Amino acid sequence: MNLKRTFLAFLLAPLATPAVFVSVWLVTRRVQYLDDVCILFLLISIFAYSAAIVFGIPLVVLTRRKHSTKALFTATGAVAGLLVATALELFSFGWRSRFDFFVLCALAGGLSGLAFWAISYWRPIAEDLNEQV
């Protein structure tokens, strides 16, 4: 595992989460103003980076010497997204989430996990395949 690529993955991959939310909200017209988009992007980024620290660091430590698959990182990201959504539901003091919020959190977390895998592992695996040929 390349330390520079892992650091870059921790910096960039969590940004997939707010990108998914903002994209869906813009398409469904839940958010219409640029100021709202920027504030929501920053707010969701805080949750995404927190989840990356809580779930991503242990995952990377556990899988650094084993074969890390994109399915493992995607599934872990989706579970992290669901856990964040559940925590928001539990500590929201009466605010109730709709089912699509949980699906969106799982999708955004899964894409963030997949982005992390792609940044960290994609090129080294391609180099390994070239060396085998």
C-alpha positions, 0 to 999 in steps of 0.5 A, a space after each residue: 500500500 502506497 502511503 501517499 495514495 492512501 493519504 490522498 484517498 482519505 482526502 478525496 474519497 469522502 467528497 463523494 458523499 456530499 457530491 451524491 447528496 447535492 446531485 440528487 437534491 439538485 435533480 429533485 429540486 429540493 435545493 435551488 440556491 447556490 448558497 444552500 448548496 454550498 452550506 449543505 456540501 460543507 455540512 455533509 462533508 463534516 459527516 463524511 470525513 467523520 465517518 471516514 475517520 471512524 470506519 475508514 482508518 480501522 478498515 485500512 489498518 485491518 486490510 493493509 496486508 491482505 487483498 483489499 477488494 472493491 466490494 469490501 470497501 463499497 460494503 463498508 462505506 454503505 454500512 458506514 452511511 447507514 450507521 451515520 443515518 441511524 445516528 442522525 435518526 436517533 439523535 434528531 430529537 423527533 425528526 424522522 427520516 424517510 426511507 429514501 434518506 437511508 438509501 441515499 446515505 448507504 449509496 453515498 457511503 458505498 460510492 465513497 468507499 469505492 472511490 477510496 478503493 479506486 484511489 488507493 488500490 486501482 493502479 497498483 493492481 493494474 501494475 501487478 497484472 502487467 508484471 504477471 503478463 
